[in-house]
Amino acid sequence: MNPLRQLWNYIRKTQIWKSIFRHNYPDNPRDQSLAVLTNVFLHLHPVKTRKSGVRMSFTWCMGGLTFFLFLIESVTGILLMFYYRPTLEFAYNDIIALREHVPLGILREIHRWGAHAMVITVWLHMFRVFMTGSYKPPREFNWAIGVILLVLTMLLSFTGYLLPWDQLAIWAIAVGSNMAAATPLGGVEGPGTMLLKIGDVSLVHSGNDAKFGLLAGRFIGEATLLRFYVLHCIAIPFVVTLLIALHFWRVRKDGGISGPL
Amino acid sequence: MDWLNESIKEVINFLSNPVIYFTVVVIAWWWLMKFHRVWVQPKPMKIALIASLVFLVWALFDPNFNKEATKPDNIPIWLMSYGVAFFFWLSISRGAKNDELMAAGEPNLEKAESDKKVYTWPDLVYSELICIVAFTAFMVLWGIVFDAPLEDPANSGVTPAVAKAPWYFLGLQELLVYYDPWIAGVVLPGFIVVGLIAIPYMDTNPKGNGYYTVKDRFDEIWLFGFGFVVLWIALIFLGTFMRGPGWNFFGPFEYWDTHKVVPMNNVNVSEIFWIKILGVGLPSNILLREIVGLVLVSFYMGALPKLLLKIAKFKAIYEKMGFVRYYIFIVMFLVMASLPIKMYLRWGFDLKYIISIPEFMFNI
C-alpha cells in the first residue's frame, strides 16, 4: 500500500481523530447519515432531503446565500470593529486610515458590497418562496418570521450606512430620519401630533418624538453615531441571529424544503 | 452617424420620463403575464439579454450615462435588475412547463421527484459548498474591482445636490413626490410589512404549494409581482438612474444639471372644487373646505370594498376568503392601487392633495 494511504489510515485510527469524528468517511448510507447527525452545523439539515428540493433551479440557493452573507458580514464586521471608533473625532479618519494604510485591503469593500448583495439575495429568496407557494400551510408563520428578517436586513444595512460618517452617510440617514418626524401622532411633523397636548403643553415635541428616538437627538450627531453603531453591531445582529435560528428550526419542523403535497 | 446617435439618445431621454416609463412598465407587466407562454422559452430570453447588453455597451460610451451607471454604489442596482429579470423568467418558465405537464395529466417537475429522497451528504452539502466557494470568489472579485466609495467628511452645513436614501428605499423616496412623508415614509412601509406577513393568511388557494406554476395561481402571482417588480424594483431603478439634483427627472443620457428648475403648479382637490368649479373662495371651515376630498377618500376606502363585490372576480374572491379575510385583503389591495392612481392624478391633473389639512399636517 502506498505510504501516504498508510499514514492516512493510521491517523484515522488515533484517539485524537476518533474523539473528533464519530464516523468514517461518508461514502455509505450509515456514515452519510452520521456525518449530518453528529455535526452541530450540518444537523440543521435532515439526513435525507427531497430530490426536488436540492435542485438549484428550485431553491436558487438564495436563502442559503443570504445566510452565508450574514456570516461574511459578521466576520468582516468584527474585523472592521478593531479599526473603527464611532466618534465624531475618529470615525471618518479611521475609514481613511483603513483605506490608506492597508495595501490591497478589501475588507471594507467586501463588507459594503456584501451588505448590498444581502439585501438583493433576501428579496430574491422571498420572491422564490412566493413563486413556489412555499408560504402556504403549514409554513405561514415561518413566512412571517422571514418578512421580519427581511426588514431587519434592510435596517442592518441602513444603520451601517451612517458609520463611515461621510456626506453620503449623513444625508442618506437625514432622508430616512425625516420620515420618522412624520409619524402620525408620534413625530413632530406628523398628522395629528399637535392635537396631543394638555393645555398649551405639547406632549410630543422635537425633544421626544420618533425622530428624536431614532437619532438620539434633534440632529444627526455623535449620539446618533453611537446609537447606530450599537444597533448595527450588537442589537440587530442579536435579534437576527435569534430569528434565523427560529426560521431554520421551523423549516425543519414544517417538513423541510417545500414540495408538492 | 453622430446625429443618429444623438437623436436615439434624445428619444430614450424623452421615453424615460416617469409618466411614460411607469406606463410602459405597467403595460409590460400586464403583457408579460398575459402572454407568458411566448417568452418562457430560452430563445426570447437570450435575445433580450444580448440586446440589453449590446444597448448597455453602446450606452456606456455616453459620458452622462457612464457616470451614473458605473458608480460603485450603483453596481448592486444592475445586479438586482438583471437578477430579478432572470429569476422572474426562471420561475415563470418552470411554472409554464409545470402547467403543461399537469394539463397533460403528468406530475409536475417537482412532484416527479418529491417522493424520492436523497442523502443530504453529499447531494445537498456539496451544492452548498460549491455555492459558497463560487460566491466567495465573486465577492472577492467585486471587492478588488470596485473600491468602497468615501465622500467628503460629514458636514450638515453643506447640502448635496441630491440627498438620496439608501438605494433599497428609493422606491419609497420616489413616492415622496406623490405623497406626504407620513404616508410614503411611515404608513406605506407599515402596510407593506403587514401586508407581506398577511399574505399566507389571505391566500386561501390550496393549489400551488411547493411547486412552480402560473395557471394555478395566476392572480396571486400577478398581484404580488405587480407590487414587487413594478412598484418596488422598477421605482428603485428610476430613483437610482433617472432622479438627479433636487430629485428632478433626468433622462439616462442627460447631464445632471444642478440648476434645473421644474415649475410646480400642483393644486388640491379643494381648490379645484371651490375656486375652479364653483368660482368662490375656499371656505374657512376645514371640514367644509375639504368636503370633496373627504367624501372621495371615504368612498374609496369605505364604500369601494363593498361596491367591488358587484364585479364577478371580487365576488369570487369574497366567497373564497370569507368576510374577515376579504376586508383585510381589499384594504391592502386598495392601498396598493392608490399608488398608481395618485401618480396618474398628479401627472394628468397636477393634483397635489386629495385632502389637504395643513393645519394638522394631514395631507393625502
Interface residues (C-beta under 8 A of the other chain):
Chain A: P26 P29 Q32 S33 A35 V36 L42 H45 P46 V47 K48 T49 R50 K51 S52 G53 V54 R55 M56 S57 F58 W60 C61 G64 L65 F68 I72 Y92 I95 I96 R99 I106 R108 E109 I110 H111 R112 W113 G114 H116 A117 V119 I120 W123 L124 M126 F127 R128 F130 M131 T132 G133 S134 Y135 K136 P137 R139 E140 W143 A144 V147 I148 L150 V151 M154 S157 F158 Y161 P164 W165 D166 Q167 L168 A169 I170 W171 A172 A174 V175 G176 N178 M179 A180 A181 A182 T183 P184 G187 E189 G190 P191 G192 T193 M194 L195 F219 I220 S258 G259 P260 L261
Chain B: D73 I75 P76 L79 M80 G83 V84 F87 F88 L90 S91 R94 G95 P107 N108 L109 E110 K111 A112 E113 S114 D115 K116 K117 V118 Y119 T120 W121 P122 D123 L124 V125 S127 E128 C131 I132 F135 T136 M139 V140 W142 G143 I144 F146 D147 A148 P149 L150 E151 D152 P153 A154 N155 S156 V158 T159 P160 A163 K164 A165 P166 W167 Y168 F169 Q173 D180 P181 W182 A184 G185 V186 V187 V193 L196 I197 I199 P200 Y201 D203 P206 K207 G208 N209 G210 Y211 Y212 T213 R217 I221 F224 F228 I357 F360 M361 F362 N363
